[in-house]
Structures are given as structure tokens and as C-alpha cells.
Amino acid sequence: MAFGAMFIRLCNYLQDPSLVAGFQKLCGVQGTFSEKPSDSGDKLSSGASANDDGGTREYPRQRNHSDTEENRSRDLGNGSAALRSREAGDEMQAAGCGGAADTARAKPLRKNSLTGDVGNEFIINNKFLFYLFTFGTELGNEMFFIVFFPFVFWNIDSLVSRRLIIVWAWNLFIGQSTKDLVRWSRPASPPVVKVEVFYNSEYSMPSTHAMTGTAMSFSLFMLSYGRWEYSFSFGLTAALSWSLLVCVSRVYMGMHSVLEVITGFLYSLLILAAMQPMLDGIDGFYATSPSAPLAIVLSHVGMGLLAFSLDSWSTSRGDTAQALGTGVGTALGTHVNHRLGLLTDAPLSALPLAMPSVGAGLVGRSLARFVLGVAVLLVCRMAMKAVTIPALCRVFGMPTGDVRRARQHMRVELPYRYVVYSVVGFCCVCVVPFVFSLVHLA
């Protein structure tokens, strides 16, 4: 009984937003909060379903921001907030806490993906940590993986890349679904400084950034160790560094409590431990089974429908659809490659694979493959987007003139993400390697 009480107290302590604010202050992040914050920024709207006639959609998790002069001033960091922040910066500089070269005013790099909120200004007193943790949080973003997976597939090891995508899709699906079951809000601001606001309207427990950063780093280590020649200590150190950098960056950004990051880290290790023994069988089934195409489509669409029924629509559902769609495309591409003999894995007799010597020729060919491959994927994505969204709008009777508004509707956004990224994943695995063979870059 005493242990249970101690555990609850520990969890409450790790969930305390003041712990996040204290870490941010230690790292040189200073907020510019106004003296009279508007209540509208801290309340969640009651929510309403989207109108079929293209009306404005309200989201249960969306934060209201009335278009008042006070709120505009607060969002831009003007008035008394800006004055106090400058005075505070001057005081810290005079006290020797940071010179002018290491102190800067900043705003979140990207506005909120759901509400359009651009966030408040803040003061950075340690630029090195700001850039370090900005890089760290990007290591857990979907955009990083959109670049990372193709590079590994085209230039390093297609087998490792395929299986990383399987882990990524399942990990993100489980993490986002858990968020919609637990339904914890983001750390309160103030006292927390929102260095990032892109995902601020979404639920918070567990941290899916921590989950994907941990899953990708440790999966890469476990899939490549023994297959490639490198030391165990090097692989483990690299995996831990990647994972911890992503995890700590989420606290620095003010997006997660310490408890949510620790939970995401441990949750991801648990999922990875369950999936790792099955990866070889899953990948083999995708490649060789005659029933694989049907099973791939039904399983990924079924997972999506299950996840999207747990809570109201938000952009996190779009991210999940994007991951599941990418998984469908790469799995179908793997099946086609095996059937046509277009791309084969290294035989077991060739293992372990030796690290090639890095030279100008290797770097040049790798960059050429990457640039050409990304260009093909971008063209494919643009073409599919131009076709899919207007078609879905016509099917559901929505205006086709405003793409951004149309994508606020679940019936447009989810099929769009599935279709477009399924095609992109298929092109990455099957079409782009064929293009490489035509231009002698295979």
C-alpha cells in the first residue's frame, strides 16, 4: 500500500508542469507571458461536427483564440510582455548570464497544425541548446522519416529500411491510439514555455515523439548489428544518444511532461520487444505470400478505422493515416519486387556486410540516387494530391476551391493520406529502383 502511494506521488511529481518549466529555465528558455492572460487560450471548445456545406469545423481539442486586440498583442509578444522580456534579458545580460551573441528573441518555428496559433514569443539565452533540441525534436518528426527511410533503402540496406517502416507504422498507430484513450492535455502554459506549438492541440500521453525516436534508433541497431560489421558498443551508444536526444527535446519544447516522455520511452521498448521476433515473418509474408496484397490493405485500413473511432478528428489522425498508408505502399512494393525479381536482398552467405570505404565516387552516386529518387517521389506526391483531393471533394459534395479547408474534414483527409502515401511508398520501393536501373545508378 505504501509502495502504491509512493508510486502515485512520483507520477504526480513527474507530471508537474513546473518541472518542465524548471528544466526550460535551466536550459536558458524564458517566457514572455502577459500579466493578464486571456481565459480563451486555456479553455477547450465544446466542439461540433463539420458541416457538409464546407462550414468552419470546430474540434473538441482545439483551443479558442478570440480575435481581440489583447490576444493579438499577446501572440505577437508586443506591449508589456515584450517590454518585460527585454528588461529581463537586459538584467540577465548585465548579471553575466548570457551575452548579446547568445541571447535572442524567438517564436515557435511552425504554427499549430490544427488551430493556426502561432504561439508566444520567448527568449533564448542558450542558442546551442536551442539548436540542439530543435534538431532532436526533428529526429522524431514524420518529415525526417520521409527523408530517412528512402535514403536507407536506396543507399544502404533495403531490408533494414523495409522493416523499419513496419515498426514505425505500428508504433505510431499504437501510440496515437493510446493518446486518444488516455486523453491527457499538454503541459499548462504558463508556467511552461511553448517553444513548439505544432502539436499543441493534440493529446499528450504518451509522447509519440519519444516512442518513434526510441523505436527507430533501437530497431536500426538490432536490425543492422550482426548484418553489418561494427562494434556493439558503437551501435548501442548511437541508439541511446538518438533516443535520449528526442526524448529530452520534447520536454525542452514544452510539449510533454517528464512522465509522458518516460512512458513513451518504456512503452516503445515494450512494443519493440514484442515486434522484433515477428519482423522476419511479417516481411517474408509481405514478399512471398499470394494473399499478401489483400491482407496488407485490409489490415492497415482496419487499423486506421479502429484508431479513428477512438476520438474526434484531429491532425494526429492524419499522421497515423500517413504512416499506415506508407506501410501499405512499401509492403505492396516489396511483394511486387519479389514477384518480378526486381530487387533482391543480400544472401545469407554474404553476411556480415562490410562497411564500404567512403570516397568521392560513393558519395556522389549516393547523392545522385537520393536527389533523383526524392524528385520522383515529389512529382508522384504532387500528382496524386492534385487528383485525389478534388475527387474526394466531389464525392462528398464539398467545395474544391479551398484545399486547406477541405482537408479539415475527416472524409477528405484520411482517404487522401492513405491513397497518396500508399502510392509514394510503392514508388519508393518499386518504381524508383527501376528508374535507377534505367540511368545506371542501381
C-alpha positions in Angstrom: 0.0 0.0 0.0 2.8 2.3 0.9 4.6 1.5 -2.4 1.4 2.3 -4.3 1.2 5.7 -2.6 4.8 6.4 -3.3 4.4 5.5 -6.9 1.4 7.8 -7.3 3.3 10.7 -5.7 6.3 10.1 -8.0 4.0 10.1 -11.1 2.3 13.3 -9.9 5.7 14.9 -9.4 6.9 13.8 -12.9 3.7 15.1 -14.4 4.0 18.5 -12.8 4.4 21.3 -15.4 6.6 23.3 -13.1 9.2 20.5 -13.5 9.2 21.2 -17.3 9.4 24.9 -16.7 12.3 24.4 -14.4 14.2 22.4 -17.0 13.5 25.0 -19.6 14.8 27.8 -17.3 17.9 25.7 -16.7 18.4 25.4 -20.4 18.0 29.2 -21.0 14.4 29.4 -22.2 12.5 32.4 -20.8 8.8 33.1 -21.5 7.2 36.4 -22.3 3.8 35.7 -20.6 1.4 38.6 -20.3 0.2 39.8 -16.9 -3.5 39.2 -17.7 -3.6 36.0 -19.9 -6.9 35.5 -21.7 -9.1 32.7 -20.4 -9.9 31.8 -24.0 -6.5 30.4 -24.6 -6.9 27.9 -21.8 -10.3 26.6 -22.5 -11.3 23.8 -24.9 -14.2 24.4 -27.2 -17.3 22.3 -26.9 -16.8 21.0 -30.4 -19.1 20.4 -33.3 -19.1 18.2 -36.3 -18.0 19.5 -39.7 -20.8 20.9 -41.9 -21.2 19.2 -45.2 -21.6 22.5 -46.9 -18.0 23.5 -46.2 -18.6 25.5 -43.0 -16.0 26.0 -40.4 -15.2 22.9 -38.4 -14.7 23.1 -34.6 -12.6 20.5 -32.8 -13.1 19.3 -29.3 -9.3 19.6 -28.6 -8.9 22.9 -30.4 -8.1 26.0 -28.2 -10.2 29.0 -28.7 -8.4 32.3 -29.6 -10.7 35.2 -29.9 -9.6 37.8 -32.3 -9.3 40.6 -29.8 -6.6 43.2 -29.6 -5.4 41.8 -26.3 -4.9 38.3 -27.8 -3.2 39.6 -31.0 -0.8 41.6 -28.8 -0.1 38.6 -26.6 0.5 36.3 -29.6 3.0 38.8 -31.2 4.8 39.4 -27.9 4.1 43.1 -28.0 3.2 45.6 -25.2 4.1 45.0 -21.6 5.1 41.4 -22.3 7.7 42.4 -24.8 8.9 45.2 -22.6 9.3 43.0 -19.6 11.1 40.3 -21.6 13.6 42.9 -22.9 14.1 44.2 -19.4 14.6 40.7 -18.1 17.0 40.0 -20.9 19.0 43.1 -20.1 19.1 42.1 -16.4 20.4 38.6 -17.2 22.9 40.0 -19.6 24.1 42.5 -17.0 24.4 39.7 -14.5 26.6 37.7 -16.8 24.0 35.1 -17.6 24.4 35.5 -21.3 25.9 37.9 -23.8 24.2 39.5 -26.7 25.6 37.0 -29.0 23.9 34.1 -27.1 20.6 35.8 -26.4 17.8 36.1 -28.9 14.0 36.6 -29.1 12.3 33.8 -31.0 8.9 32.4 -31.9 7.8 28.7 -32.5 9.2 27.7 -35.9 5.8 26.3 -37.1 2.2 27.4 -36.2 -0.2 24.9 -34.7 -1.3 22.4 -37.3 -4.9 22.4 -36.1 -5.7 25.9 -34.8 -3.3 28.0 -36.8 -2.0 29.5 -33.5 1.5 31.0 -34.0 2.4 30.9 -30.3 4.0 33.5 -28.0 7.5 34.9 -28.3 10.1 33.6 -25.9 13.7 34.5 -25.1 16.6 32.1 -25.8 19.6 32.5 -23.6 21.5 29.5 -24.8 21.4 29.2 -28.6 23.4 26.0 -28.7 20.8 24.1 -26.7 18.0 25.6 -28.7 19.5 24.4 -32.0 20.5 21.0 -30.4 17.0 20.3 -29.1 15.3 21.6 -32.3 17.4 19.1 -34.2 16.5 16.4 -31.6 12.8 17.0 -32.0 13.1 16.8 -35.8 14.5 13.3 -35.4 11.1 12.2 -34.2 9.0 14.1 -36.8 7.3 12.4 -39.8 9.2 14.7 -42.2 12.5 13.3 -41.0 11.4 9.7 -41.6 10.1 10.6 -45.1 13.7 11.5 -45.9 15.4 8.9 -43.8 13.6 5.8 -45.0 14.2 6.3 -48.7 17.9 7.2 -48.1 18.5 4.0 -46.2 16.5 2.0 -48.8 18.3 3.4 -51.8 21.8 3.7 -50.5 22.4 1.4 -47.5 20.1 -1.6 -47.0 16.6 -2.2 -48.4 15.8 -5.0 -46.0 16.6 -2.8 -42.9 14.6 0.1 -44.3 11.5 -2.1 -45.1 11.4 -3.4 -41.6 12.0 0.0 -40.0 8.9 1.2 -41.8 6.9 -1.7 -40.4 8.0 -0.8 -36.9 7.3 2.9 -37.5 3.8 2.4 -38.7 2.8 0.0 -35.9 4.5 2.1 -33.3 2.8 5.3 -34.4 -0.6 3.6 -34.6 -0.4 2.2 -31.1 1.0 5.4 -29.7 -1.7 7.7 -31.2 -4.4 5.3 -30.3 -3.2 5.2 -26.7 -3.3 9.1 -26.6 -6.9 9.0 -27.6 -7.7 6.5 -24.9 -5.8 8.3 -22.1 -6.7 11.9 -23.2 -4.3 13.9 -21.2 -3.8 17.6 -22.2 -0.4 19.2 -22.9 1.6 20.8 -20.0 0.0 24.1 -18.9 1.3 27.4 -20.2 2.2 29.3 -18.0 4.4 28.1 -16.4 5.6 26.1 -19.4 7.0 28.0 -22.4 5.7 26.6 -25.7 8.9 26.5 -27.8 6.9 24.4 -30.2 3.1 24.7 -30.8 2.7 22.5 -33.9 1.1 19.6 -32.0 -0.2 21.7 -29.0 -3.9 20.9 -29.6 -3.4 17.1 -29.6 -3.4 14.8 -26.6 -0.1 14.2 -24.8 0.2 10.8 -23.1 2.4 9.1 -24.1 4.9 11.1 -26.2 4.8 9.6 -29.7 8.0 11.5 -30.5 9.7 9.6 -27.7 8.1 6.4 -29.0 9.2 6.8 -32.6 12.6 8.1 -31.7 13.2 5.2 -29.4 11.7 2.6 -31.8 13.7 3.8 -34.8 17.0 4.1 -33.1 16.9 0.7 -31.3 15.3 -1.1 -34.3 18.1 0.2 -36.6 20.6 -1.1 -34.1 19.0 -4.5 -33.7 18.3 -5.0 -37.4 21.8 -3.9 -38.5 24.0 -5.4 -35.8 25.4 -8.7 -37.0 24.2 -7.9 -40.5 26.8 -5.2 -40.8 30.3 -5.1 -39.3 30.5 -2.6 -36.5 31.0 -2.8 -32.7 28.2 -3.4 -30.3 29.2 -0.5 -28.1 29.1 1.9 -31.1 25.6 0.8 -32.1 24.2 0.9 -28.6 25.7 4.3 -27.9 24.3 5.7 -31.1 20.8 4.3 -30.4 20.8 5.6 -26.9 22.0 9.1 -28.0 19.3 9.3 -30.7 16.6 8.2 -28.4 17.6 10.4 -25.4 18.0 13.5 -27.6 14.5 13.1 -29.0 13.0 12.4 -25.5 14.7 15.4 -23.8 13.9 17.7 -26.7 10.2 17.2 -26.1 10.5 18.4 -22.5 12.6 21.4 -23.7 10.0 22.2 -26.3 7.3 22.3 -23.6 5.2 19.7 -25.4 5.4 16.9 -22.8 5.9 16.3 -19.1 8.8 14.2 -17.9 6.3 11.4 -17.1 4.9 11.3 -20.6 8.4 11.1 -22.1 9.5 8.3 -19.8 6.3 6.4 -20.5 6.8 6.9 -24.3 10.3 5.6 -24.0 9.4 2.5 -22.0 6.2 1.8 -24.0 8.2 1.8 -27.2 10.7 -0.6 -25.8 7.8 -2.9 -24.8 6.3 -2.7 -28.3 9.6 -3.3 -29.9 10.3 -6.3 -27.7 7.0 -7.8 -28.9 7.5 -7.0 -32.5 11.2 -7.8 -33.0 10.8 -11.6 -33.1 7.9 -11.3 -35.7 9.6 -8.9 -38.1 11.3 -11.6 -40.2 8.0 -13.4 -40.6 6.0 -10.3 -41.4 8.5 -9.1 -44.0 8.6 -12.6 -45.5 4.8 -12.9 -45.7 4.6 -9.5 -47.4 7.1 -10.6 -50.0 6.1 -14.2 -50.8 2.5 -14.9 -49.8 -0.1 -14.9 -52.7 -2.6 -13.5 -50.2 -0.3 -10.7 -49.0 -1.7 -7.8 -51.1 -5.3 -8.3 -49.7 -4.1 -8.9 -46.2 -1.9 -5.8 -46.3 -4.7 -3.5 -47.4 -7.3 -4.9 -45.1 -5.0 -4.9 -42.0 -3.8 -1.3 -42.5 -7.2 0.1 -43.3 -8.7 -1.8 -40.4 -6.1 -0.4 -38.0 -6.9 3.1 -39.3 -10.6 2.7 -38.8 -10.1 1.4 -35.3 -7.8 4.3 -34.4 -10.0 7.0 -35.9 -13.1 5.8 -34.0 -11.5 6.4 -30.6 -11.9 10.2 -30.5 -12.9 13.2 -32.6 -11.0 14.1 -35.7 -7.6 15.9 -35.4 -4.4 16.1 -37.3 -2.9 13.3 -35.3 -5.3 11.0 -37.2 -3.8 12.3 -40.4 -0.3 11.5 -39.2 -1.5 7.9 -38.4 -3.1 7.6 -41.8 0.1 8.8 -43.4 2.2 6.2 -41.6 -0.3 3.3 -42.3 -0.5 4.4 -45.9 3.2 4.4 -46.3 3.3 0.9 -44.7 0.7 -0.3 -47.3 2.7 1.1 -50.2 6.1 -0.3 -49.1 4.6 -3.7 -48.3 2.9 -3.9 -51.7 6.1 -2.7 -53.4 8.0 -5.4 -51.5 5.6 -8.1 -52.9 5.9 -6.8 -56.5 9.7 -6.7 -56.3 9.8 -10.3 -55.1 7.4 -11.5 -57.8 9.2 -9.8 -60.6 12.7 -10.3 -59.2 13.5 -6.6 -59.4 15.3 -6.1 -56.1 16.8 -8.9 -54.1 18.4 -8.8 -50.6 22.0 -9.8 -49.9 22.2 -13.6 -49.5 23.0 -15.0 -46.0 26.3 -16.3 -47.2 27.4 -12.6 -47.8 26.8 -11.6 -44.2 28.1 -9.8 -42.3 28.3 -6.9 -44.8 31.4 -4.8 -44.6 31.2 -1.1 -44.3 32.4 0.4 -47.7 35.2 2.9 -47.8 33.8 6.4 -48.1 35.1 8.1 -51.2 34.1 10.8 -53.7 32.6 8.2 -56.1 30.4 6.6 -53.4 29.2 9.9 -52.0 28.5 11.2 -55.5 26.4 8.2 -56.5 24.6 8.2 -53.2 23.7 11.9 -53.5 22.6 11.3 -57.2 20.3 8.5 -56.2 18.9 10.5 -53.3 18.2 13.6 -55.4 16.7 11.7 -58.3 14.7 9.5 -56.1 13.3 12.4 -54.0 12.4 14.2 -57.2 10.4 11.2 -58.4 8.6 11.0 -55.1 7.8 14.7 -55.0 6.3 14.6 -58.5 4.4 11.5 -57.6 3.0 13.1 -54.4 2.1 16.3 -56.2 0.3 14.5 -59.0 -1.6 12.2 -56.6 -2.6 15.2 -54.3 -3.9 17.1 -57.3 -6.1 14.2 -58.4 -7.2 12.8 -55.0 -8.4 15.8 -53.0 -10.7 17.3 -55.8 -12.0 13.8 -56.5 -12.9 13.2 -52.8 -14.4 16.7 -52.5 -16.7 15.9 -55.4 -17.6 12.5 -54.0 -18.6 14.1 -50.6 -20.2 17.2 -52.1 -17.6 19.7 -50.8 -16.2 22.8 -52.5 -13.0 22.1 -54.4 -11.6 25.6 -54.4 -10.1 25.6 -50.9 -7.8 22.6 -50.4 -6.8 23.6 -46.8 -10.4 23.9 -45.8 -11.4 20.7 -47.5 -8.6 18.8 -45.6 -10.1 19.8 -42.3 -12.8 17.2 -43.0 -12.0 13.7 -42.0 -13.7 12.2 -45.0 -11.3 14.0 -47.3 -8.1 14.0 -45.1 -8.0 10.3 -44.2 -8.5 8.8 -47.7 -6.2 11.4 -49.1 -3.4 10.5 -46.8 -3.9 6.8 -47.3 -4.0 6.9 -51.1 -1.3 9.5 -51.6 1.3 7.9 -49.2 0.5 4.4 -50.3 1.5 5.4 -53.8 4.5 7.3 -52.5 5.6 4.2 -50.5 5.1 2.0 -53.5 7.1 4.3 -55.8 9.9 4.5 -53.2 10.3 0.7 -53.0 9.5 -0.4 -56.5 9.4 2.5 -59.1 12.5 4.5 -58.0 14.9 1.5 -58.0 13.6 0.7 -61.6 14.4 4.3 -62.6 17.9 3.9 -61.1 18.5 0.9 -63.3 17.5 2.8 -66.4 20.0 5.6 -65.7 22.7 3.2 -64.5 22.6 4.3 -60.8 21.4 1.0 -59.4 
